[in-house]
């Protein structure tokens, strides 16, 4: 297997080890040109660079967790480090089990409303239109009953 095909499977499956000097961080946003603004668990913020090996494989968005290798004091410019790994929910669960995860806030889950609404009923009744994708870019025009009554008169 070529190295090119091996890199995506390594990123998705293997849990990256935290080496000396590396820190966990949450992505606050992107600044463009593969530069991201991150925040550490103690509240410090830093601009970091996304290396080329990740650029076409993973997308780093606001709220994602990453492992950062801060730059040396001699090499530091506006960008203060590099992203060494992008973390997925399975990686974070593993770090929590090991007891080295510094963030207290829980990860957002997609099925929180479905679990709250399910009171032991069969799955047929809970399969509604609530789970469908809603396009927020479209304006929804709803007719009220008063308009339809006035049209009939």
C-alpha positions, 0 to 999 in steps of 0.5 A: 500500500502506498504511503498516500493511502496510509495517511488518511487511515492513520488519521482516522483510526489511530489515537495520537499520543501526546508528546512532550510540549504538545497541548490540547486546544479547541478551535475558535475559528479560521483566519484563512490561509490554513491559519486557525485561532485556538484556545487552550484549557487555561484560556490562552489563545494562539494562532496556529498553522494547519500543515499540508498533510492535513489540508485535503484530508480533514476539515477543521471547523469551529469547536473542533479539538486539536493537538498543538505543537507550540513553536519555539520562542526563537521561531515564533511570529504571528503564528505560534505553532502547528496542528499535529493532530485533529481529534475526533470524538472517539479520540476524545473518549479515549483521552477521557478514559485515560484521565488526561482530557483537560476540557470539562464541557461535554461534546455536543451530540446529534441525537440529544432531542431524540433521546429526550423525546423517547419515553419507551414508545415504539420507533414508528411514532418517533420517525417524523419530519423533525429529523429532516435537514432544514435549509436555513438559507430559504425564507419560509412563508407560512399562510395563516388561517385568517388570510385564507378566510379573507380570500374566501369572502 
